Amino acid sequence: MKELNDDSKSGRLVIVAYRLPFKIVKEEKGISLFQNSGGLVSAVLSLVGDGAHDPVVSGDKIQWIGYSDNSKEELAGQSLENESFKAHPVFIPEDVNENYYEGFCNDLIWPLCHYFPSHARFDDAYFQAYEEANQLFFQKLEEIIQPGDIVWVQDYQLMLLPQMIRAKYPDNKVGFFFHIPFPSYELFRMLPVKWRKAIVEGIIGADVVGFHTNDYVEYFLKAVRMVLGHGNKLHYINLSNRIVKIDSFPISIDFKKFNSAFDDPEVSKERLVARKMLKEKIIFSVDRLDYSKGILHRLYGFEKFLEQFPEWHERVAFVMVVVPSRDTIEMYQHMKSEIDQTVGRINAHYGNINWQPIIYQYRSMSYQELVGMYTASDIALITPVRDGMNLVCKEYVASRKDCQGVLILSEMAGAAAELGEALIINPLDKQNIADSIKLALDMPVEEQEKRMKVMRSRIREYDVFAWTNDFFTQITMLEQEHEKLRQVFLTEKGINKIKNAYQESKNRILFFDYDGTLAPIVADPAKAIVTKEVKALISKFAVSDTVVIISGRDRHFLSELFLDLPVHIIAEHGALIKAKGSTEWILNEDYEENWKETIKPIMEVYAKRCPGAVVEEKETSLAWHYRTADDREYATRRAQELVWQLKNYIQPELNLQIIDGNKVVEVKKTAFNKGTAAKALVETGDFDFIMAMGDDKTDEDMFIELPDTAYTIKVGDVLSAAKSHLRSQEEVFMFLSKIMSK
Ligand code: GDG
């Protein structure tokens, strides 16, 4: 793993999370702080150097902003710091917190993200409170933030915060981590338009956004594309003035802590007690009371097992611990009573005076008890119907220093992507659960050991410290990538440099994109006509230089405009070329046309459903234009959908590429593009001055393909591979005139 360099140690680490890192207990003579032992708390401690790990941020105390349920008055004058953390409590009025935390967070976002849309409540007051609460966290941050501080925002309670920070403190690095599943777009789109826009915009205010799995990353990228229209290149979203990295960072646990707990005397004692009390094989599960954890279905699966495998009666006990959570809420109370009844029913049906199949406890356990049970049990049965990651399964594996035991794990837990050696089950499939229990009970010790070893080494390798380090490395690396991508706008000095190089050279080649570079972008593409002045300038260049007009337009349009000039014309993104002086157009390569038959109907359906959008069939490509659409916002959404559908539909063997251009979605063969066409032309002569100008995404190929010595100029401020930028199309004329002037 890459360690961070020294420069990155400059800033303090500021964590913003709903909860503070310690419980504040009010006592007669003041307060006491009880630090949480959770993964995040110890993980971030490793970032400032905890003895076992080198520091990666400044060694100052970690600043931690979080909600406090103690009142302002109670905490007035109290020191809220220990040797590691300094806490900054956020006070949220009770009614706001009710609508914010219980409402928006837990009554809407939680069920939606866990695929329970029927439990989701949409209430305007919720969103208002959510905005208000995020604002309160921001105000607290404003009180303490310093230049160089790295702010790490946690989870779904604070999705609007990254953008608030970005707007006011553009130079501070901001990370955001989402701990629960990010849902597929079909669910996410259920949120009212304004809310989902605010959420997506809020999150991409961060420099690095982390999720547990690649699926969540994909879903989020799709949401960004559909809601805001920003596409992505691999894990990067290019915004006009910065890039955001969206990646998966599967959260982990403190492997060493759980591994060594095996030998802890207290844990050993707990283990012995459990083994003595339960002489049978032990199946164990522990989770908070929540519908996402699949507790009822787990019971149904166990019931099926008892029904189908009577030979195991009296030889197995299922210890199911449910930790109280949100049980003041009616739905949770209802769920709890259903669990109670189901356990009662199964025990009554299968149990007897000597044997109770399910030992059910509704309570929380001490750490020693928990690990005692992990290490005493033969099977961990972890069956959430949806879980961002699920740490319990990782803890189970890490604590099995003896390499014994079988993990049965739901495919719906994020952790399933990493723990393929577990018995992976569908948590809603009773039969699948029953069969897996049987398989696990019969599994030979050698097989258990083999599977455990692989899983253990994976978690050992990528523990919670590696997770935090990884996240922070990405934040700093992004800074370097930013540095590389930072736009350089041409100043007088830069222009003079190009002018001198131009005038001192003898054999020059100049590439000009058409729309947005030589001609302004207008609503009706047919009316985007180059001005007389610009055209006159181009023809002047053409007297002494090789001039190439390079565009995505078809050859008819370009011929009409430029046939009277001694220039090369490249049409349809490099597919068709007409040399200077010739009237003949040459197709760039062997070209088969039949692929269009399958793509065109899809585009036509989209055009029919989007008034004003049109499909253009060019000789070598198909384009879906929506610049002329009646409702531009609706059309943009349809365009995003079209890109998404095409991406999923087009098979790699077809060698087609989808260009998400400026108000156009285009499909063409991958073999040619503006880059390959420009490069081929450059290779035909011995040019000592090469310049290329363009504004569109498709011009990036040209900027990348041309030799390093080329002057590449992006029109506009969008991040680009070009070496320099002009701010707008209006500046092109002035720039070209200067280059030419003596
Ligand atoms: C969210 C996401 C994601 C539980 N009961 C007791 C106890 N625990 C500890 C476990 C474990 C933690 O609580 C539970 O973590 P999970 O990951 O399983 O679940 P959530 O609380 O829902 O967490 C989840 C996580 O965030 C991190 O990103 O993995 O998907 O939903 O550490 O050990 N600990 C003790 N007694 C208990 O009774 N001592």
Residues whose N, C-alpha, C, O or C-beta is under 5 A from the ligand:
A	BS01	GDG	H179 I251 V323 R363 S364 M365 S366 Y367 L370 D387 G388 M389 N390 L391 V392
